[in-house]
Amino acid sequence: MKFEKIFRNLKYGVLKPKIFIILFGLFFLFNTNLSIAEIVFTHEVAARPDHVEPSYTDLGGAPETKDALESPQGGTFNHNGTLVFFINNKLSGSAKTDSVTVSRLATPYDLRTASRVFQGGDPIIDIAGGSGSSRTTLDIDFNNDGTKLFLTALTGEVFPFDLQIPYSFGPNSGMSFTADSEVDLGARGELEFNNDGTKMYFVHGNDNPTLDEYTLTTPFDISTRTLANTQSLSAKINPSLTNKQVVTGFAFNDTGRSMYVLIRDENLNNDTIFQYQLRIAFDTSTAAFIGKADLDFGLVVGTFSNHLGVVGHVFNGLFFNGDGSKMYIMNDSGQDHAHQLSLSCNFGVAACVADTASNIGSQVELASKNIHHNTSNIFKRFEWLRRNKDSQNLSNHNIKFNIYNPILASLVKKKQTSLKKNKSSTVKTNWSYWSHGDISFTDQASTYQIKPKKIRTSGLMFGGDRKFGDNNFFGAAIRYGKDNAKILSSNQSIGTDSLTLNFYGTVAPSESTYTNALIGLSILRIDQKFKGKLTGERNGKQAFAALNFRSKNNFGILKLDPSAKISYGVTSLSDYTDFLSNVTTGVNDIHESQMFEIGNAAIGFLFHMEPVEIDTGTIRTHGGLEYVHDISPTTTFFHSNLSGAQSTKIGRYSSKNYKGNIGLESIFNNGFTFSINYERLQHLDKDRSGRTDSFLFKIGHTDGEDGEFALIYNPIQNDKTELSYTKNINGFDLKINSNYSLASKIPDYGAKIEVSSTF
């Protein structure tokens, strides 16, 4: 009776290699089904936080019992979305409330979880001593850490306040105002800053609105302003609007590439959000109109006014949460609600816009990762060879062709029999074969230009090398890699498939010094995705080289190898178009072909211990520490869209890094070898944070008659191909294989493990 235990489709980590047929090249086959979707707004809540909490005392020292919203004008959040600040314009009468009210949010940026008002006040009145029309507050903003507060008044003045306790409106918060520090910018308006506070924007909101852009010599110091440009918004919007326009909301997206203006046309009695794309981030002179969303006549789905239950259709304020997945507008005219809407794409009001800088930055980073993983794996092989240079651990890799053509099958059978006879009669070969799997996880923080991202890479490498003389080696290896970069606070991701052929060698003029060298050639396939759907395809070619100089020193049982290494590569990417419009209502980006360089220089040391003997073999510990300096030059990438020709500069993410690794390797008496290695690349620049964690593992086997490595090719069944390894262990047959079909448009590839025994 035959008893079988079969574990099929066990897919995990590096055992999901999606192995392509190494001996026949690489084919990238995709069958992507795209469906175009329009922008959708989902109304989540018409929020009106309840009355104040007990014992609430405002900035003027008076008890406050009124609502959070009375004639609301706008709002904003603190840096992490746990506090929401509303602006009100009801400063007299029985419904009087504070011009600024503050509520806590149990869930960041979600008005459905807002608490009762627990703080508030009238800073322009109680702190700055404002009177008359200047008492009316229209807009609010903070600096990046919440220690500066800016309020705009109906008269066009901007009042700056200093806060000892960030974001605090309590009577003991230490809020202060320097006399006469307010600036008069003219008529009523909406206020914004760029990300680092070096630019200030003010939209004059009455009749034929204009937008002023100021440069600030000192960040967030409005007294250091210089007018950079001014322009009429009427020339950039729908000409059907009349000249009775009032700007009631103004905002940028998080990268400054999109701008939004909420305008109420009083003659037409409607409110509209106009979206612009900026050719240069935060440079309003480069703004181009790309679309609009009418609040009163429907936002693509349903009728907006009926959905909100609005009477009067007066909207004020316009702001977003941190990643642009939610939008907020205020309703006046007796309704007094803050409306929270989720967006079908981040910051997509009239059209979805790609974060081009983050996309390009991710492509450059993944190209750099490909060079890093190939060189790292090969140099790990160098280290293994040096540690085991006196051993002869040679693998037995057989090739089997499974072909259902009778003539070919007969020829192949004869050839395989001949190979088997030759094997038994010849001496051991000087070639050894190895395989290496790697998985890495990278978390990169944002830069001024590029959003944070999570990068996951995996790869499988096969190689063979030969020993010449006592200390010299030469070999070749091929690696297939699969990488993915998820751009956080975004709907975008980048996927890369790579195939790399490496030639490597080591020359040792003496026992104590040696030089390792590597040359690699790669082909890349880059997929641009939006919400998981393919929007663009880019091809790439890559060539790189690395040199490593080492010397050997012994300190008792510790073997220490100081080293210096340099690597440099050139990557060429094809032109392509990011067809965002194939997936959603969006703007397409056209990218030109580009060539860029990637380089690193490192100095450090490796160490390994003398092997420890155990009953089943030996175990050895090894590791290393290096300082790595990124010497990659800055590259300018060129692209264009509706707003015109653009350029984006991408430089090294972090110039100063250290790389450390620790590993364990076992060589067993039965011929098996196993090693595992943990490696971390840590960025050290003051303005950068992030790291890459890598796990590398290797399984090998010496010569033996009970193990077989096979390549099985079947042209009858869609050119099905298998790479497999079979081994008998204590009466059990272990088989590990991966398959791939050349002809299939939806290729099936993965890893499978089978364990069987006969009784």
Disulfide bonds with the S-S distance in Angstrom:
Cys345-Cys352 1.97
